[in-house]
Amino acid sequence: MGQFERYEIHAVRYGHFERRSGENFLGGDTHDVPMPLDYFVWAIVGQKRTFIVDTGFDKPTGDKRGRSVVRPVDDGLAAIGINHVDVSDVIISHMHYDHCGNHHLFPNATFHLQDAEMEFATSRCMCHHAMRHPFEAEDVTTMVRRVFAGKVCFHDSESQIAPGITLHRVGGHSRGLQVVRVETENGAVVIASDAAHFYANMERQTPFPVFDRLSDVIFGVERMQQLASSPAHIVPGHDPLVLKRFARTRQDVEDIVSLAHPLL
């Protein structure tokens, strides 16, 4: 492990949606209490390169879907010293609208995507509303244009894209969903994205009720547990508790936290 660079990881909250707990668990929740979703992008910062994980949605897309943008993605990245135009590598966990918008912010980046996700997003499955609803047609067609421009790097199952950063396809929530394992000074962190929306989805062993294949959701959590240094090193994709379990990247900014610095 000594040959790996150690990275800083920042969770940057950009959006919010009020929701009830009964909507966040397969089979519902008898308590049915407020359990909102937060929306994040993640920045993996090394000595030589910065990787962005997911690109979020913009205000028009948020308005269309009833979600609030609390800070535009480019402003959030700027708050931690990242110029979005300079980013050379973007990892897309999956192509749902809240993870694959804002393409215009990263004109110089190569996007890292699983073969299975692009196949899914352009397959016959998109003929059916229930399966295409989490996708935005413009995001998908823009990704196709990136392919033809030579700006997409495809991955099949597991890949190392830099020393200390690996991609792992788990599927489940979306057919080609990939999680990202990152070496930090405090161990291996797994950015789960939507392989687990909330800590409670993992702790209760009850998945979020939007998925392509339930068994892949369950086995995906098991795979993340193998990849991470501990359960606390698995960071879910939409849980407001992320902002409470890790230290702020900047003390004057409350909704950007460093995933290499858990609050014990």
C-alpha positions in Angstrom: 0.0 0.0 0.0 3.0 2.3 0.5 3.2 3.0 -3.2 -0.2 4.6 -3.3 -0.7 8.3 -3.2 -3.0 9.4 -0.3 -5.9 11.7 -1.3 -8.2 14.2 0.3 -11.9 13.7 -0.5 -14.4 16.4 -0.2 -18.2 15.9 -0.2 -19.8 19.0 -1.7 -23.5 19.4 -1.0 -25.3 21.1 -3.9 -29.0 20.1 -3.5 -31.8 19.2 -1.1 -35.2 17.5 -1.2 -37.7 17.1 1.6 -38.9 13.5 1.8 -40.5 11.1 4.3 -38.8 8.0 5.6 -41.5 5.7 4.2 -40.2 6.6 0.8 -36.6 5.7 1.5 -36.9 2.0 2.4 -38.2 -0.9 0.4 -41.4 -1.9 2.1 -41.8 1.6 3.7 -41.1 2.6 7.3 -43.6 2.4 10.1 -42.3 5.5 11.7 -42.8 7.7 8.6 -40.8 10.7 9.8 -39.1 13.4 7.9 -36.0 12.0 6.2 -34.7 14.4 3.5 -32.3 13.8 0.7 -29.1 15.8 0.3 -27.3 15.8 -3.1 -23.6 15.7 -3.4 -20.7 15.8 -5.8 -17.3 14.6 -4.5 -13.8 15.9 -5.2 -10.8 13.6 -4.9 -7.7 15.8 -4.6 -4.2 14.5 -5.0 -0.8 16.1 -5.4 -0.9 15.9 -9.1 -4.5 15.4 -10.2 -8.1 16.1 -9.1 -10.9 13.8 -9.9 -14.6 14.8 -9.6 -17.1 12.1 -8.8 -20.5 12.9 -10.4 -21.6 16.2 -11.7 -25.1 16.9 -10.2 -28.0 18.7 -11.7 -28.6 22.4 -12.5 -31.4 24.7 -11.3 -33.7 24.1 -14.4 -33.5 20.3 -13.9 -34.0 20.7 -10.1 -37.0 22.9 -10.7 -38.5 20.4 -13.2 -38.1 17.6 -10.6 -39.0 19.6 -7.5 -35.5 19.6 -6.0 -33.7 22.6 -4.6 -30.2 23.7 -5.6 -28.6 25.1 -2.4 -25.3 26.0 -4.2 -24.4 25.5 -7.8 -21.8 22.8 -8.3 -19.2 25.1 -9.8 -19.6 27.5 -6.8 -19.1 24.6 -4.4 -16.0 23.4 -6.1 -14.7 27.0 -6.2 -15.1 27.2 -2.5 -12.4 24.5 -2.1 -10.1 25.9 -4.7 -11.2 23.8 -7.7 -11.7 25.5 -11.1 -14.2 23.3 -12.9 -12.8 24.2 -16.3 -9.4 22.8 -15.3 -10.7 19.4 -14.2 -9.3 16.6 -16.4 -11.1 13.5 -15.0 -14.7 13.0 -14.0 -16.0 9.7 -12.7 -19.7 9.2 -13.3 -21.1 6.7 -10.8 -24.2 6.3 -12.9 -26.3 8.3 -15.4 -29.3 9.3 -13.3 -30.2 13.0 -13.6 -28.8 14.0 -10.2 -25.3 12.5 -11.0 -24.8 13.2 -14.7 -25.9 16.8 -15.4 -23.8 20.0 -15.8 -21.7 18.6 -18.6 -20.9 22.1 -19.7 -18.9 22.7 -16.5 -16.3 20.2 -17.5 -15.4 20.9 -21.2 -11.8 19.6 -20.8 -12.5 16.4 -18.8 -12.5 12.8 -19.8 -15.5 11.0 -18.2 -15.0 7.6 -16.7 -18.1 5.4 -17.1 -19.0 1.7 -17.0 -19.8 0.0 -20.3 -22.9 -1.5 -18.6 -24.3 1.9 -17.7 -24.0 3.4 -21.2 -25.6 0.2 -22.6 -28.4 0.5 -20.1 -29.1 4.2 -20.7 -29.4 3.6 -24.5 -31.1 0.3 -24.4 -34.7 -0.9 -24.9 -35.2 -0.3 -21.2 -35.5 3.4 -21.8 -38.7 2.7 -23.8 -40.4 2.3 -20.4 -41.2 5.3 -18.2 -40.5 3.4 -14.9 -36.9 2.7 -16.0 -36.1 5.9 -17.9 -37.6 8.3 -15.3 -34.4 8.8 -13.4 -32.5 9.7 -16.6 -32.5 12.9 -18.5 -32.4 12.5 -22.3 -30.2 15.5 -22.7 -27.6 14.1 -20.3 -27.6 10.8 -22.2 -27.3 12.3 -25.6 -24.5 14.6 -24.4 -22.6 11.6 -23.1 -23.0 10.0 -26.6 -21.5 13.2 -28.1 -18.6 12.9 -25.7 -18.0 9.3 -26.8 -17.7 10.5 -30.4 -15.4 13.3 -29.3 -13.1 10.8 -27.7 -13.8 12.1 -24.2 -15.2 9.0 -22.5 -13.1 6.3 -21.0 -15.1 3.1 -20.5 -14.5 0.6 -17.8 -15.6 -3.0 -17.4 -16.2 -4.2 -13.8 -13.1 -3.1 -11.9 -10.3 -0.7 -12.9 -7.5 1.3 -11.3 -7.6 4.8 -12.8 -4.7 6.2 -10.7 -2.5 4.8 -7.9 -4.9 4.6 -4.9 -8.1 5.1 -6.8 -10.2 2.1 -8.1 -13.6 1.8 -9.7 -15.9 -1.2 -8.9 -19.1 -1.9 -10.8 -21.8 -3.1 -8.4 -25.0 -2.4 -10.3 -28.3 -2.6 -8.4 -29.7 0.9 -8.3 -28.7 1.3 -11.9 -27.3 -1.4 -14.1 -23.8 0.0 -14.5 -23.5 1.8 -11.1 -19.9 2.0 -10.0 -18.5 2.9 -6.6 -15.1 4.5 -6.0 -12.5 3.3 -3.5 -9.9 5.9 -2.5 -6.8 5.6 -0.3 -6.6 8.4 2.3 -4.4 9.0 5.3 -7.1 7.4 7.5 -7.7 4.3 5.4 -9.7 3.2 2.3 -12.9 5.3 1.8 -15.6 4.0 -0.5 -17.8 6.7 -2.2 -21.0 4.7 -2.4 -23.0 7.1 -4.4 -26.4 5.4 -4.8 -25.2 1.9 -3.9 -26.6 3.2 -0.5 -28.6 6.4 -0.3 -28.5 6.5 3.5 -26.4 5.0 6.3 -29.7 3.5 7.5 -30.2 1.5 4.2 -27.0 -0.4 5.1 -27.6 -0.6 8.9 -31.1 -1.9 8.6 -30.2 -4.0 5.5 -33.2 -2.5 3.8 -32.5 -1.0 0.4 -33.7 2.3 -1.1 -36.8 1.4 -3.2 -35.5 2.4 -6.6 -33.4 -0.3 -8.3 -32.8 -2.2 -11.5 -31.9 -5.5 -9.7 -32.5 -6.0 -6.0 -29.9 -8.8 -5.5 -27.2 -6.5 -6.9 -28.2 -3.8 -4.4 -27.7 -6.3 -1.5 -24.5 -7.8 -2.8 -23.2 -4.3 -3.7 -23.3 -3.4 0.0 -21.4 -6.5 0.8 -18.8 -5.6 -1.8 -18.4 -2.1 -0.3 -17.8 -3.6 3.1 -15.0 -5.7 1.6 -13.4 -2.7 -0.1 -13.6 -0.1 2.8 -11.3 0.0 5.8 -14.4 -0.1 8.1 -18.2 0.4 7.8 -17.6 4.0 8.8 -15.4 4.4 5.7 -18.5 3.8 3.4 -20.0 7.2 2.5 -23.6 7.0 1.2 -24.8 9.2 -1.6 -27.7 11.2 -0.1 -27.6 11.2 3.6 -27.5 14.6 5.5 -25.6 12.8 8.3 -22.5 12.9 6.1 -22.2 16.6 7.0 -22.3 15.6 10.7 -20.0 12.7 10.7 -17.0 14.4 9.0 -15.1 17.6 9.6 -15.7 20.7 7.6 -13.2 21.3 4.8 -13.5 25.0 5.6 -14.8 26.1 9.0 -16.8 29.0 7.4 -18.6 26.6 5.0 -21.1 24.2 6.7 -21.9 21.9 3.8 -18.6 20.8 2.4 -16.8 18.2 4.5 -13.5 16.2 4.3 -14.1 12.4 4.1 -10.6 11.8 5.2 -11.4 13.4 8.6 -14.2 11.6 10.4 -15.6 13.2 13.6 -15.1 10.5 16.3 
